Every structure is written in C-alpha cells, then in structure tokens.
C-alpha cells in the first residue's frame, strides 16, 4: 500500500520500546472515553492538528476497530500518517498500529491502558514499539525526544480534561456552518488559503502574519476584533490540500478555550460549491466566570463560543462564496 503522498511504506519489525505513565485522580472510564474518541483529539491533545476517520467496524463484546488519518506536530514540523486501532472498553485498552509511517519511523505500534488503582484514581500507560530507518544515536535521540514530548503532552491533556469533573460532552463539542455558492471551488479555496489578504478582505480581521516554509503547511498569527470591539490574537498551524480542504489547529487559543481545531471543506454541490467551516473546541471552565460573569454556566459558555466563532466563520464563508 502507498501513502497519500505516493511513497511506499517499508515496514520493519519494531525493536525499540518506550513506555510513558501518569497517575490521574480521574476515573478510568472517563479517561478511556476521552482517548477512545479520535474526533475529540484535536481539541484535547495539543500535538493533534486534525483527524479524519476512514473506517469504523464493530466487533464482538462491544469492541470495535477503526482506521483514520491524523495530522500532528512532531518535532518542529507537521506530519501525517494512517493508523488502525482496536478498542476494548471492557478492559479499557486501546491498541494501535500505523499502516503508513513517516521517516525516520518505519514501523510503529503500541497501546493505551487505563488501570483503576485500589486507592482511587487511574494509572495511564501509553506504550510505543517502533523501528527506525537506522539506529544511529542521532536518529534514536530524535525519535525519543519526539515520543517523550508528544506522549507527555497527551497524558497531561487527558488528565486535565477528565479531572475537571464535568461531563465531556459539556466541555468538548463540534459544530459546522455551511454556505452554497456558484463560485468554483478553486476560487473559494484560494480565498481561505490566502489568509495573508484577510485584513483587506474581512472586516473582523485586523492583522495576519502568514508563513509557509513547506508547501501546504502554514503558520498563521492573526488579530481579530469581536462584536464588542475587543481584540484577540491567535496563532494556528494549517494543513492545506489544494482545492479540497484546509485543516487547522490553534496553538494559541482564546482564554475561554483549552483547545480549538477546525476544518474548511470545499465540495462540488448542485453545479456549484458547498463550503463548510467546522469547529471542535474544549472549554476552559475556570475562565467562564471571569469572562462571562459569576453566574454564567457552561451552557452560557457553549452558546457564547459557538456564536463568536460562527459569526467569524459566516463572515469568511460569505466573502469566500463571492470570490471570483
């Protein structure tokens, strides 16, 4: 099988093993459910930019398998690969194996375990078994650093969300705005892709600093103005698939959010183009009273965030739909 970039994967037998652990006060069930739902990863896990589910299959006893493509920050760049997972909710275990790897990895598999402790809380174990293009000290050091950095961030993120004590659905959620246009998909895509021109094109954008050192991988810093006149600065990484899709992850989200990821999708529809703007967010409950008032609820915060993000999305959608 070939990767999306057309290169072949050359698997090797894993010969290196790494294990990362963390003790959390949250229940094993809460932690497992967070790790099991890959659709939430971009808002929960700092390294995850976007996840696209490819296949979902049901097995016996509530177990299931799935395949997905993931984009994530690894080291100093953004990488993508495809993985297959087997989920066992009864034992609270998740096994994974990369079907397509990126150098210097030539094989990668492992698993999550969530072990309830007799004294309360949960021991989270994240295992990686891998092989490399070569076993020189420099390559192994790079792999260890990448795994240490991302694994520690992911473990900490799971504990942070689960230990907040709120149902996950009240904190992590998604929503989508769409618009249909007669404009060609290429024109609409170009409008969103050229975010460096947004200060001249969009009323809610004051400044954009866009860099693209690698084709299709953008880092964008943007100042936006909200309806009340206040300004916010965000920093995002974007992965652009020409004419089809732009996915992004906010590296510096607004204060009310612990995480924010999104997707712009451009598809043919009724002789024109349907543009979709999707958001996946994780609320920061500690910021709600400060920003919305002492009596504000999580429901108030969800409504506030959805309205604020949708307002900006609808503005961008309208201008992209008129692009020629």
C-alpha positions, 0 to 999 in steps of 0.5 A: 500500500502507498501513502497519500503522498505516493511513497511506499511504506517499508515496514520493519519489525519494531525493536525499540520500546518506550513506555510513558505513565501518569497517575490521574485522580480521574476515573478510568472510564472517563479517561478511556472515553476521552482517548477512545474518541479520535474526533475529540483529539484535536481539541484535547491533545495539543500535538493533534492538528486534525483527524479524519476517520476512514473506517469504523467496524464493530466487533464482538463484546462491544469492541470495535476497530477503526482506521483514520488519518491524523495530522500532528506536530512532531518535532518542529514540523507537521506530519501525517500518517494512517493508523488502525486501532482496536478498542476494548472498553471492557478492559479499557485498552486501546491498541494501535498500529500505523499502516503508513509511517513517516521517516525516520519511523518505519514501523510503529505500534503500541497501546493505551491502558487505563488501570483503576488503582485500589486507592482511587484514581487511574494509572495511564500507560501509553506504550510505543514499539517502533523501528527506525530507518537506522539506529544511529544515536542521532536518529534514536535521540530524535525519535525519543525526544519526539515520543517523550514530548508528544506522549507527555503532552497527551497524558497531561491533556487527558488528565486535565480534561477528565479531572475537571469533573464535568461531563465531556460532552459539556466541555468538548463539542463540534459544530459546522456552518455551511454556505452554497455558492456558484463560485468554483471551488478553486476560487473559494479555496484560494480565498481561505488559503490566502489568509495573508489578504484577510485584513483587506478582505474581512472586516473582523480581521485586523492583522495576519502574519502568514508563513509557509516554509513547506508547501501546504503547511502554514503558520498563521498569527492573526488579530481579530476584533469581536462584536464588542470591539475587543481584540484577540490574537491567535496563532494556528498551524494549517494543513492545506490540500489544494482545492479540497480542504484546509485543516487547522489547529490553534496553538494559541487559543482564546482564554475561554478555550483549552483547545480549538481545531477546525476544518474548511471543506470545499465540495462540488454541490448542485453545479456549484460549491458547498463550503463548510467551516467546522469547529471542535473546541474544549472549554476552559471552565475556570475562565467562564466566570471571569469572562462571562460573569459569576453566574454564567454556566457552561451552557452560557459558555457553549452558546457564547463560543459557538456564536463568536466563532460562527459569526467569524466563520459566516463572515469568511464563508460569505466573502469566500462564496463571492470570490471570483 
